[in-house]
Amino acid sequence: MNSEIKQLISFLQNSPTAAHCVEASVEILKKTGFRQIFMDEEWKLNSGEKCMVVDSDSTVAAFIVGRKPAADTGFRIIGTHTDAPGFRLKPEPYAYSEGLSTLGVEIYGGPTVATWFDRDLGLAGSVSFMENSCLTTKHFRINSPVLRFSSPAIHLNRNANKDGFKANAENQLLLIFGEDKGDYDSLKQMVAASAGIGVEQIIDFSGEVFDVQPPTLNGIHENFLVSAGLDNRSSTHAALAAITEMTPGDSTAIVFLFDNEEIGSRTVNGAASPFMERVLERVSGTREQFFRACSRSINVSADCVHAVLPGWADKHSKLSKPVLNKGPAVKMSAGGSYASSARTSAYFIKCAELAHSPVQKFVSRADAKSGGTLGPIAATGTGIPTVDVGNPMLSMHSCREMAGTVDHRNMINCMKIHLEGSVAIF
C-alpha cells in the first residue's frame, strides 16, 4: 500500500461527517505549516505565506500567497466538498415501536438507500451547550455499532429481488438501537460522554449515521479502495495533498472545501454562499484588484465521476466510458450541469500531460439527465473559468463506494501542476 492511500484511509476514517472532515483537514494543514486566520479579523498577508480559514465549522479555505500580486497573476483554485449522502436524525427522533427503541431519520442527498440496510452503523455529529456563558459546539462520535436499519425477511417481502428493495422514508427508515423505553436517555449519555460534557448540559444536538466498517483494499492486486464517503472526501484529500506538497509559484494557490454539495450547495456553508468571493477579495487586497485577479484565474472543481460498470454499461454513453485506474476524467455537459468548456478542458489535459497522468472524458447519455457539481455554482458566482473533473468510481452514493488506488496519486499530481501555475492561461 502506497503512502497516499494509507493517508487517504486514515483521512476517511477520521471523517464520518462534514464537520469531522473539516477537523481532519485542519489537522493536516496545521501539521504542514498553515496558519489559521479568522473571518472577523484583519488579514495581513505576505508573499509565500500559508494560511487557512474555517467558516461555520464545515467550510475551509487554504491558500499559499503567490510571489506576485493576485491582480497580476490570478488564482489557481480547487473546489471540493466535505459532505456525503446519508441519513440525519430528525430533531425529535425517538419512538418506541413493536417492542423496540427506534430513531427516525431524514434522507440527506441521494443515497442508495438499500445499501444501508443490515449494516453496522455508528452515530456522529455536533452538540451545542453553554460554556462560560457562551454558546459552544463540540463534535461527537460513537464508533460502536449502536444503530441498524433492519430489512424484512425475504419471506415477508417476496418481490424484493424482482422489483428492487424499497423502503418508505417516513415509516420504514427506522434505526433500531435498543429494546427498553429508557434507551434514548442512554444514547444521549453516550453523545455527551463522547463530547466530554455532562448530559444535562446538552441544549441540542444533530446526528448523522455512518458505516463503522473501516476502508478496505479490494481486488486480487489490492488496486481498488472500498469505503464510505469516497464521494467526495477522496477529492478533498487529494486537494489537501496537492496544496501541502506543491512548490509555491507566482500565482496564489487556494483550495476551497465546501459543505452541502449533495443538497444543492445553496446554504451558508455551500458553494453558493459568499464565502469564496469574500476570501478571494480579501486575499486580493481591494475590490478592484479582486476583479483583475478573477480575470486571470482558473478553477478546478473536483468531484467523483461514474465509472462504467460491467452489466450496466448501457447506462453510459457509448462514446464515454471512464474506467478505474485510468486517470481522472473531465466532465462535460451541453446543458451546463458541469462548468467545463473546450478551453478549460484543454487546460486540465495539459496539466495531466505535465503530471504524466492519463486523462479521460465523461458525458452522460443524451437521453439521460446529467448529475451536477459545485463547479457551475462557483463559476456563476465569481465569473472564473472552471473545469469539472473527477476520479472514476463504482457504487457512487452506496454505503460502500469503490475507486481505483492509482487514480488518487494521478489526481494529486494533476492538482499540483494546476496549483503551481505550470500551465499558462494568459
C-alpha positions in Angstrom: 0.0 0.0 0.0 1.5 3.4 -1.0 1.7 6.3 1.4 -1.0 8.4 -0.1 -3.5 5.6 0.1 -2.6 5.0 3.7 -3.1 8.7 4.4 -6.4 8.7 2.5 -7.7 5.7 4.5 -6.8 7.5 7.7 -8.5 10.6 6.5 -11.7 8.7 5.6 -11.7 7.0 9.0 -11.5 10.4 10.7 -14.3 11.9 8.6 -17.7 10.4 9.4 -19.4 13.8 8.9 -18.6 17.0 7.1 -17.6 18.7 10.4 -15.3 15.9 11.3 -13.8 16.0 7.7 -13.0 19.7 8.3 -11.4 18.8 11.6 -9.2 16.3 9.9 -8.4 18.8 7.1 -7.4 21.5 9.6 -5.1 19.0 11.4 -3.3 18.2 8.1 -2.9 21.8 7.2 -1.6 22.8 10.7 1.0 20.0 10.6 2.2 21.3 7.2 2.7 24.9 8.3 -0.6 26.6 7.5 -1.5 29.4 9.9 -5.2 29.8 10.9 -6.7 33.2 10.3 -10.3 34.3 11.1 -13.0 36.0 9.1 -13.7 38.5 11.9 -10.1 39.7 12.0 -8.0 42.0 9.7 -5.8 40.0 7.3 -2.2 40.9 6.8 -0.7 38.6 4.3 2.8 38.2 3.0 4.2 36.6 -0.2 4.7 32.8 0.3 2.6 32.7 3.5 0.4 29.6 4.1 -3.0 30.4 5.6 -6.3 28.7 6.3 -9.7 30.0 7.4 -12.6 27.9 8.7 -16.2 29.2 8.3 -19.3 27.8 10.0 -17.5 24.6 11.2 -17.8 22.8 7.8 -16.2 25.0 5.2 -12.5 25.7 4.7 -10.2 27.8 2.5 -6.5 27.1 2.5 -4.1 29.1 0.4 -0.4 29.9 -0.3 0.1 33.6 -1.2 1.9 33.9 -4.6 5.2 35.6 -5.2 3.4 38.2 -7.3 0.1 40.1 -6.6 -3.1 38.1 -7.4 -4.2 41.1 -9.5 -1.3 40.3 -11.9 -1.2 36.5 -11.8 -4.6 35.4 -10.7 -5.7 32.5 -8.6 -5.2 28.7 -9.1 -8.2 27.3 -7.4 -9.5 23.9 -6.4 -13.0 23.3 -5.2 -14.3 20.1 -3.5 -16.9 19.2 -0.9 -16.8 17.6 2.5 -20.4 16.1 2.8 -21.7 12.8 1.6 -25.2 11.3 1.1 -26.7 9.6 4.0 -29.2 9.9 6.9 -29.6 12.5 9.6 -31.6 12.2 12.8 -34.9 14.0 13.0 -35.0 16.8 15.6 -37.1 14.6 17.9 -36.2 11.2 16.6 -37.2 8.7 19.3 -40.1 6.3 19.0 -40.8 3.1 20.9 -42.5 0.7 18.4 -43.2 -3.0 18.4 -41.1 -3.6 21.5 -38.0 -1.8 20.1 -36.4 1.6 20.5 -36.1 3.4 17.2 -34.8 6.7 15.7 -36.4 8.4 12.8 -34.2 10.0 10.1 -34.3 12.3 7.2 -32.6 11.4 3.9 -29.6 13.7 3.1 -28.8 14.0 -0.5 -29.3 10.9 -2.7 -28.0 7.8 -1.0 -28.7 4.3 -2.5 -31.0 3.5 0.5 -31.0 -0.3 0.2 -27.2 -0.5 0.7 -27.5 1.0 4.2 -29.8 -1.8 5.5 -28.4 -4.7 7.6 -25.1 -2.9 8.2 -23.3 -1.9 11.5 -23.9 1.8 11.9 -22.5 4.4 14.3 -23.6 8.0 15.1 -21.6 11.2 14.8 -22.5 14.9 14.8 -22.4 18.1 16.8 -23.7 19.0 20.3 -24.5 22.6 21.5 -24.2 23.7 25.1 -23.3 26.7 27.2 -19.8 27.1 28.5 -18.6 30.2 30.4 -21.9 31.9 29.5 -21.2 31.4 25.8 -22.9 29.0 23.3 -20.4 26.4 22.3 -20.4 23.5 19.9 -18.4 20.3 20.1 -18.3 17.2 17.8 -19.1 13.7 19.0 -18.6 10.3 17.5 -20.0 6.9 18.7 -17.8 4.3 16.9 -19.6 1.2 18.3 -22.3 -0.3 16.1 -25.3 1.1 18.1 -27.6 1.5 15.1 -29.1 -0.6 12.4 -31.6 -0.4 9.6 -33.1 -4.0 9.6 -34.7 -5.3 6.5 -37.7 -7.7 6.4 -37.1 -11.3 5.7 -37.5 -12.3 2.0 -40.5 -14.4 3.2 -42.2 -11.2 4.1 -41.1 -9.3 1.1 -41.3 -11.8 -1.8 -40.8 -9.3 -4.6 -37.7 -7.6 -3.2 -35.3 -9.3 -5.6 -37.7 -9.0 -8.6 -38.8 -5.4 -8.1 -35.9 -4.0 -6.1 -35.8 -3.3 -2.3 -38.0 -0.4 -1.4 -38.4 1.4 2.0 -40.8 4.3 2.8 -38.7 7.1 4.1 -41.2 8.1 6.8 -42.5 4.8 8.1 -39.7 2.3 7.3 -36.4 4.1 7.7 -36.2 3.4 11.4 -32.9 2.9 13.2 -33.1 0.2 15.8 -30.9 0.8 18.8 -32.4 -0.9 21.8 -35.5 -2.5 23.4 -36.1 -0.5 26.6 -38.0 2.7 26.8 -35.1 4.4 28.6 -32.6 3.7 25.8 -32.9 7.2 24.3 -31.6 8.7 27.6 -28.7 6.2 27.4 -27.9 7.2 23.9 -27.8 10.9 24.9 -25.4 10.0 27.7 -23.2 8.4 25.1 -23.4 11.6 23.0 -22.4 13.7 26.0 -19.6 11.4 27.0 -18.1 11.5 23.5 -18.3 15.3 23.5 -16.7 15.4 27.0 -19.7 17.2 28.7 -22.5 16.2 31.1 -25.8 15.1 29.6 -27.6 17.8 31.5 -25.5 20.4 29.5 -26.9 19.4 26.2 -29.2 22.1 24.7 -29.5 20.4 21.3 -27.6 18.0 19.1 -27.6 16.8 15.5 -26.6 13.3 14.5 -25.6 11.6 11.2 -25.4 7.9 10.6 -22.1 6.4 9.4 -20.8 3.0 8.5 -18.4 1.7 11.2 -16.6 -0.7 8.8 -13.2 0.8 8.0 -12.0 1.3 4.4 -10.5 -1.8 2.8 -8.3 -2.6 -0.2 -10.1 -4.8 -2.6 -9.2 -7.0 -5.6 -6.6 -9.6 -6.3 -3.9 -6.9 -6.6 -5.5 -4.6 -3.9 -5.8 -1.9 -6.6 -9.3 -0.9 -5.5 -10.3 1.1 -2.4 -13.7 0.4 -0.9 -15.1 2.8 1.7 -17.9 5.1 2.8 -17.6 8.7 1.7 -15.2 8.4 -1.2 -17.6 10.8 -2.9 -16.2 13.3 -2.3 -13.8 13.1 0.6 -11.2 11.4 -1.7 -11.2 14.5 -3.8 -10.9 16.7 -0.7 -7.9 14.6 0.5 -6.3 14.9 -3.0 -6.7 18.7 -2.9 -5.1 18.9 0.6 -2.2 16.6 -0.5 -1.7 18.8 -3.6 -1.5 22.1 -1.7 0.7 20.7 1.1 3.1 19.1 -1.4 3.2 21.8 -4.1 6.1 24.2 -4.9 4.7 27.8 -4.4 4.8 29.9 -7.6 3.9 33.4 -8.8 0.1 32.8 -8.6 -1.8 32.4 -5.3 -2.9 28.7 -4.9 -6.1 28.2 -3.0 -8.3 25.2 -2.1 -11.9 25.5 -1.0 -13.7 22.7 0.9 -17.4 23.3 0.8 -20.3 21.6 2.6 -23.8 20.8 1.4 -23.0 20.0 -2.3 -25.2 16.9 -2.0 -28.2 19.0 -1.3 -27.6 21.8 -3.9 -24.9 24.0 -2.3 -27.3 26.8 -1.5 -26.6 27.1 2.2 -24.4 29.3 4.3 -21.7 26.5 4.1 -22.1 25.7 0.4 -20.5 26.9 -2.8 -23.4 29.3 -3.4 -22.6 31.2 -0.2 -20.5 34.4 -0.3 -17.5 32.6 1.3 -15.5 32.0 -1.8 -15.9 35.6 -3.1 -15.1 37.1 0.2 -12.0 35.1 0.7 -10.7 35.8 -2.8 -11.4 39.5 -2.4 -9.6 39.8 0.9 -6.6 37.9 -0.4 -6.6 40.2 -3.5 -6.4 43.3 -1.3 -9.1 45.6 -2.8 -12.3 45.2 -4.9 -10.5 46.4 -8.0 -7.6 44.0 -7.5 -10.1 41.2 -6.9 -11.8 41.9 -10.3 -8.5 41.9 -12.0 -7.4 38.7 -10.3 -10.6 36.9 -11.3 -10.0 37.6 -14.9 -6.6 35.8 -14.7 -7.8 32.8 -12.6 -9.0 29.3 -13.3 -10.8 26.8 -11.0 -10.7 23.0 -10.9 -13.9 21.6 -9.5 -13.1 18.1 -8.3 -15.9 15.6 -7.7 -16.0 11.9 -8.4 -17.4 10.6 -11.7 -19.3 7.4 -12.7 -17.0 4.6 -13.9 -18.5 2.1 -16.4 -19.9 -1.0 -14.6 -20.0 -4.4 -16.3 -23.6 -5.5 -16.6 -24.8 -1.9 -16.6 -22.6 -0.5 -19.5 -25.7 0.7 -21.3 -26.2 3.3 -18.6 -23.2 5.1 -20.1 -22.9 6.9 -23.5 -21.2 4.5 -26.0 -18.7 7.3 -26.6 -17.8 7.9 -22.9 -16.9 5.1 -20.6 -14.4 6.1 -17.8 -12.8 3.1 -16.1 -11.0 2.7 -12.8 -7.2 3.4 -12.6 -7.0 5.0 -16.0 -6.8 8.6 -14.7 -9.1 11.5 -13.8 -12.0 12.3 -16.2 -13.0 15.7 -17.5 -16.8 16.1 -17.1 -18.7 17.8 -20.0 -22.4 18.8 -20.4 -24.0 20.7 -23.1 -26.8 21.5 -20.6 -24.5 23.3 -18.2 -24.6 20.7 -15.5 -20.8 20.9 -15.5 -18.7 24.0 -15.9 -16.1 22.6 -18.3 -15.6 24.3 -21.7 -13.3 23.2 -24.5 -10.7 25.7 -23.2 -10.8 24.7 -19.6 -10.9 21.0 -20.6 -7.7 21.6 -22.7 -6.2 23.3 -19.6 -6.7 20.2 -17.4 -5.5 17.9 -20.2 -2.2 19.9 -20.3 -1.9 19.6 -16.5 -2.4 15.9 -16.8 0.2 15.7 -19.5 2.8 17.5 -17.3 1.8 15.3 -14.4 2.4 12.1 -16.6 -1.2 11.1 -15.8 -3.7 9.6 -18.3 -7.0 11.6 -18.6 -10.5 10.5 -19.6 -13.7 12.2 -20.7 -17.2 11.8 -19.3 -20.5 12.9 -20.7 -23.9 11.5 -19.8 -26.1 9.7 -22.3 -28.0 12.1 -24.5 -31.3 10.7 -23.2 -30.4 10.9 -19.5 -30.0 13.9 -17.2 -26.5 14.8 -16.0 -25.6 15.0 -12.4 -24.4 18.3 -11.1 -21.5 19.7 -9.1 -20.5 22.8 -7.3 -18.5 23.9 -10.4 -21.2 25.8 -12.2 -22.3 27.4 -9.0 -18.8 28.7 -8.1 -18.3 29.8 -11.7 -21.5 31.7 -11.8 -20.7 33.5 -8.5 -17.2 34.6 -9.4 -17.0 34.5 -13.2 -13.9 32.4 -13.0 -13.4 29.8 -15.8 -13.9 26.4 -14.4 -13.3 22.7 -15.4 -15.2 19.9 -13.7 -13.1 16.8 -13.2 -13.2 13.6 -11.0 -11.8 10.3 -10.4 -13.9 7.4 -11.7 -15.7 5.3 -9.1 -18.3 2.5 -8.8 -21.2 2.2 -6.5 -21.5 6.0 -6.2 -23.7 7.0 -3.2 -23.7 3.5 -1.9 -23.0 2.9 1.8 -19.7 1.5 0.5 -18.2 3.0 -2.7 -15.3 1.7 -4.8 -12.4 3.6 -6.5 -9.0 2.9 -8.0 -5.9 3.4 -5.9 -3.8 4.5 -8.9 -6.2 7.3 -9.7 -5.7 9.0 -6.4 -2.0 9.8 -6.9 -2.7 10.8 -10.5 -5.3 13.3 -9.3 -2.9 14.7 -6.7 -0.2 15.2 -9.3 -2.6 16.9 -11.7 -3.8 19.2 -9.0 -0.2 20.1 -8.0 0.6 21.1 -11.6 -2.5 23.2 -11.6 -1.8 24.9 -8.3 1.8 25.6 -9.2 0.7 27.5 -12.3 2.7 25.3 -14.6 0.2 25.8 -17.5 -0.1 29.4 -18.6 -3.6 30.6 -19.3 -3.0 34.3 -20.4 
